[in-house]
Amino acid sequence: MSAPLHTFTSHTAGKNARVSIYSDRIEWELQRGVSGGKITAGLMTGGLSLLATGVKNGKAGTEMIPVRQITSVLTKRDGFLNTIVSVVTAGNTVDFRVSHSEAKEIRDILNRLMLAV
């Protein structure tokens, strides 16, 4: 397996996804995070609910997009610090929220890979 061309963290919907761009695909993984609601419930029940359900939420997952399926890469400013990089395929659009400077680098890499296919 080859090394990624670029790796970054996307800050979307209160969660951080680890994203890697390879020459033939984009992969990302959303780790299970600590649930604030579960911590609160655990404090209120003296820890009994944490013993039953654990501290982590269930919102974890991975996804992969082959570069050959990408039809477009769009960017849109999202406040003073961030830009949303939208990767469009025939059946889906995936948004990555990153710094303005990182957005330019990601867009350039993906455009270069799309043109090489």
C-alpha positions, 0 to 999 in steps of 0.5 A: 500500500502506498503512502498518502499524498496528503493527510489532514483533519476535517472539522465537520459537525462537531467531529474530527475526521482523519482524511488521507488522499492517495493517488487513487482514492480519498479515505477518511475515518471518523473516530468514536468520540466522548459523548457529553450526554453520557458523561452527564447521565453518568454523573447523575446516576453515580456512574451506573449508566456509564457502566452499562453503556460506556462513555463513547458515542456510536458515531464512528465510521470510514469511507472511501472515494475512488479518484476516478469517481470524483466529478468536481471539487468545490470550495466555499468560505466558512467563516473567518478561519475555514473553508469547506472543500466539497468533493462531488461524485455521481451519487454523493457530495462529501464536505471537508472543513479545513483552514483556508490555506489547507483548502487550496492545497487539497483542491489543487491535489484533487484537481491534479489527480482528477486530470491524470485519470 
